[in-house]
Amino acid sequence: MISFDGRVAIVTGAGAGLGRAHAMALAARGVHVVVNDLGEADAAAVAAEIVGAGGRATAHAADVSDADAVNAMVGGVLAALGRVDVVVNNAGILRDKTFQKLALDDFRAVLDVHLMGSVHLTQAVWPAMREAGYGRVVFTSSASGLYGNFGQSNYGAAKAAMVGLMQVLSQEGARYDIRVNTLAPTATTQMTDGLLPPEAAPLLAPETITPGLLWLVSDDAPSGMILAAGAGCFSETLIMETRGIVLTGDDLTPETVAARASDIRAHAGAERLDNAFAQTRNFARRAAAAQGLPLPWDQ
């Protein structure tokens, strides 16, 4: 039984949709939830609903794109409750338009909320989590960031950035038992209004995703995982690297690269790398072996 008794969580964008579903489910399992949403009335309504159901919650309307406001929110939570165990970076906005027509202000606005909002909150709680020797952080990505979606260059870029941020922080937080994961949800929310057919709404309700979120912030959570979720379906998205090829001497030309593209892209033998340096080590070793040189880093 996954329980969170005594834990404190901050959930952003929790005034409606997916964030609300996360907040309600966490509170039902014993979490004191800080319901954050730029819509102050929405945040207050969700917090009141939680309290009315016997849970614990407070509302906060900090704008996650404003670092000072986020720092003040976190400082107030730590002063009042003494801890922040869980952070769910869920807040987001859409400014969809094809890249050619997209105003830079709309590109920055989406990055400011999705990416910088996640950075602001996570960095604000990071010292307290390190000191406590415990933390669970979730970033929210999207299939638009993982696979692309026409007309969403700003949103896709912001959502892809969630994965890179997670990869680094899952490594930096490991020694402090701070586990960092990414949720890639597909749901019908205010952000997808008009984008999905009406008959899909019951299948893709936010509540069909939240069980995965609860696992990602539990005591036994993984770290460095991309969990795709929607309609009660859960799968892992992996970043893999193919075995590829090694070129030396006269073969080291763009023409050879082009001619052997199918070998470079062949999936057989693909592997997941633990960190960026693992790729460097792998390439250097294979190049040395191909040229009959001593293998570096094998001592």
C-alpha positions in Angstrom: 0.0 0.0 0.0 1.5 3.3 -1.1 1.1 5.8 1.7 2.3 9.4 2.1 1.4 10.1 5.7 3.2 13.1 7.0 4.5 14.2 3.6 4.2 17.7 2.2 3.8 18.2 -1.6 3.6 21.2 -3.8 1.6 20.7 -7.0 1.7 23.4 -9.6 -1.1 24.1 -12.0 -3.4 22.3 -9.6 -6.5 24.4 -9.9 -7.9 22.2 -12.6 -7.3 19.2 -14.9 -4.3 17.0 -14.3 -2.9 19.0 -11.5 -6.2 18.9 -9.6 -6.3 15.1 -10.1 -2.8 14.8 -8.7 -3.5 17.1 -5.7 -6.7 15.3 -4.8 -5.1 11.8 -5.0 -2.1 12.8 -3.0 -4.3 14.4 -0.3 -6.4 11.2 -0.1 -3.3 9.3 0.8 -2.2 11.6 3.6 -0.2 14.3 1.9 -0.5 18.0 3.0 -0.9 19.4 -0.5 0.1 23.0 -1.4 -2.3 23.7 -4.3 -0.5 26.1 -6.6 -2.3 27.8 -9.5 -2.1 31.2 -11.0 -5.9 31.2 -10.8 -6.2 32.0 -7.1 -9.9 31.2 -6.9 -9.3 27.8 -8.6 -6.5 26.9 -6.2 -8.6 27.9 -3.2 -11.5 25.8 -4.5 -9.4 22.7 -4.8 -7.8 23.2 -1.4 -11.3 23.7 0.1 -12.5 20.5 -1.6 -9.6 18.6 -0.1 -10.2 20.0 3.4 -13.9 19.3 3.1 -13.0 15.6 2.3 -11.0 15.4 5.5 -7.6 16.1 3.9 -5.0 18.8 4.5 -4.3 21.5 1.9 -3.4 25.1 1.5 -3.7 27.3 -1.6 -1.1 29.5 -3.2 -1.3 31.6 -6.3 2.4 32.1 -7.0 3.3 32.6 -10.7 5.8 29.8 -11.4 7.5 31.9 -14.1 8.4 34.5 -11.3 11.4 33.2 -9.4 10.9 35.6 -6.5 7.2 34.6 -6.1 8.2 30.9 -6.1 11.0 31.4 -3.5 8.5 33.2 -1.3 6.0 30.4 -1.6 8.6 27.8 -0.8 9.9 29.8 2.1 6.4 30.1 3.5 5.7 26.4 3.2 9.0 25.5 4.9 8.3 28.0 7.7 4.7 26.7 8.3 5.1 23.0 7.7 8.9 22.4 8.1 9.4 20.4 5.0 8.7 19.8 1.3 9.0 16.1 0.3 7.3 16.1 -3.1 7.3 18.5 -6.0 5.0 18.0 -9.0 5.9 20.5 -11.8 2.6 20.4 -13.7 1.8 24.1 -14.6 1.7 24.9 -18.3 0.3 27.0 -21.0 -0.2 26.8 -24.8 0.6 29.3 -27.5 0.2 27.1 -30.6 1.1 28.4 -34.0 3.4 27.3 -36.8 7.0 28.3 -36.3 7.0 30.7 -39.2 4.1 32.7 -37.7 5.1 32.3 -34.0 6.0 35.5 -32.2 9.1 35.2 -30.1 7.2 36.5 -27.1 4.9 33.5 -27.3 7.9 31.2 -27.6 9.4 32.7 -24.4 6.1 32.7 -22.5 5.7 28.9 -23.0 9.4 28.3 -22.0 9.0 30.6 -19.0 6.1 28.6 -17.6 7.0 25.1 -18.5 10.8 25.1 -18.3 11.7 28.0 -16.1 8.7 27.5 -13.8 9.9 23.9 -13.2 13.5 25.2 -12.6 12.4 27.9 -10.2 10.4 25.6 -8.0 12.8 22.7 -8.1 15.8 24.9 -7.3 13.9 26.5 -4.4 13.2 23.2 -2.7 16.4 21.5 -3.6 18.5 22.7 -0.5 15.7 21.5 1.9 15.5 18.1 0.2 19.3 17.7 0.3 19.3 18.5 4.0 16.5 16.1 4.7 18.1 13.4 2.6 14.8 12.8 0.8 12.9 14.3 -2.1 10.7 13.3 -5.0 10.5 15.5 -8.0 8.4 15.1 -11.2 8.6 17.1 -14.3 5.8 17.0 -16.8 6.7 16.3 -20.5 4.5 15.4 -23.4 4.5 13.4 -26.6 4.8 16.7 -28.3 8.3 17.1 -26.8 9.2 13.5 -27.2 8.0 13.0 -30.8 6.9 16.4 -32.1 3.6 17.9 -33.0 2.8 20.3 -35.8 2.3 23.9 -34.6 3.9 23.3 -31.2 7.5 24.2 -31.6 7.5 26.3 -28.4 5.6 23.7 -26.4 7.6 20.8 -27.8 10.9 22.5 -27.0 9.8 23.2 -23.5 8.6 19.6 -23.0 11.7 18.1 -24.4 13.8 20.2 -22.0 12.0 18.5 -19.1 13.8 15.2 -20.0 17.3 16.8 -20.1 16.7 18.5 -16.8 15.5 15.2 -15.3 18.5 13.3 -16.6 20.9 15.6 -14.8 19.0 16.1 -11.6 18.4 12.4 -11.1 22.2 12.0 -11.1 22.9 15.0 -8.9 20.2 14.1 -6.4 21.0 10.4 -6.1 23.3 10.6 -3.1 20.6 12.5 -1.2 17.8 10.1 -2.1 16.2 12.8 -4.3 14.5 10.9 -7.1 13.6 12.8 -10.2 11.3 11.5 -12.9 9.3 12.7 -15.9 5.6 12.1 -16.5 4.5 12.3 -20.2 0.7 12.4 -19.9 -2.0 12.3 -22.5 -5.3 13.6 -21.1 -8.3 15.8 -21.9 -7.8 19.1 -20.0 -8.4 22.8 -20.6 -5.1 22.8 -22.5 -6.4 20.2 -25.0 -9.9 21.7 -25.4 -10.9 21.4 -29.0 -7.9 19.3 -29.9 -9.4 15.9 -29.1 -12.8 14.4 -30.2 -15.5 14.6 -27.6 -15.8 10.8 -27.4 -12.2 10.6 -26.3 -12.8 12.6 -23.1 -14.1 9.8 -20.9 -11.2 7.6 -21.8 -8.5 10.2 -21.3 -9.7 11.7 -18.0 -6.8 13.1 -15.9 -7.6 10.5 -13.2 -6.5 7.7 -15.5 -2.9 9.2 -15.3 -2.5 10.1 -11.6 -1.9 6.5 -10.3 1.4 6.6 -12.3 2.3 10.0 -10.8 1.7 8.6 -7.3 4.2 5.8 -7.9 6.8 8.3 -9.3 6.7 10.2 -6.0 6.4 7.3 -3.6 9.1 6.0 -1.2 10.0 3.2 -3.7 10.0 5.4 -6.8 12.5 4.9 -9.6 14.7 7.7 -10.7 15.5 9.0 -14.2 12.4 7.4 -15.7 10.1 8.8 -18.4 6.6 7.4 -17.7 4.1 7.8 -20.5 0.5 7.6 -19.3 -3.0 8.1 -20.5 -6.4 6.3 -20.4 -5.1 3.9 -17.8 -2.1 2.9 -20.1 1.4 3.2 -18.7 4.7 2.7 -20.6 8.3 3.7 -20.4 9.8 6.0 -23.0 13.5 5.2 -23.4 16.3 7.2 -25.0 18.5 4.6 -26.7 21.7 4.7 -28.8 22.2 2.3 -31.7 25.4 0.3 -32.0 26.2 2.3 -35.2 29.5 2.0 -37.1 33.2 3.0 -36.7 35.0 4.7 -39.6 38.7 5.2 -39.9 41.3 6.3 -42.4 40.0 6.9 -46.0 36.5 5.7 -45.0 36.0 8.7 -42.6 34.0 10.7 -45.1 30.5 12.1 -45.3 29.9 9.9 -48.4 30.6 6.8 -46.3 28.4 8.0 -43.5 25.6 8.5 -46.0 26.2 5.1 -47.7 26.0 3.3 -44.3 23.0 5.2 -42.9 21.0 2.0 -42.6 23.8 0.5 -40.4 23.9 3.6 -38.3 20.2 3.5 -37.7 19.8 -0.2 -37.2 18.1 -0.9 -33.9 19.8 -4.2 -33.1 22.2 -3.8 -30.2 20.8 -0.5 -29.2 21.5 0.4 -25.5 20.6 2.9 -22.9 23.5 5.0 -21.6 23.9 6.0 -18.0 25.3 9.4 -18.6 26.9 11.6 -21.3 30.4 10.4 -20.5 29.3 6.8 -21.2 29.0 7.8 -24.9 32.4 9.4 -24.9 34.0 6.3 -23.3 32.2 4.0 -25.8 33.3 6.0 -28.9 36.9 6.3 -27.7 37.2 2.6 -26.9 35.7 1.6 -30.3 37.9 4.0 -32.2 41.0 2.7 -30.4 40.1 -0.9 -31.1 39.4 -0.2 -34.8 42.9 1.4 -35.1 44.7 -1.2 -33.0 45.5 1.3 -30.2 45.5 0.7 -26.5 42.0 0.9 -25.1 41.5 4.0 -22.9 39.8 3.7 -19.5 40.2 0.0 -19.3 42.8 0.0 -16.6 
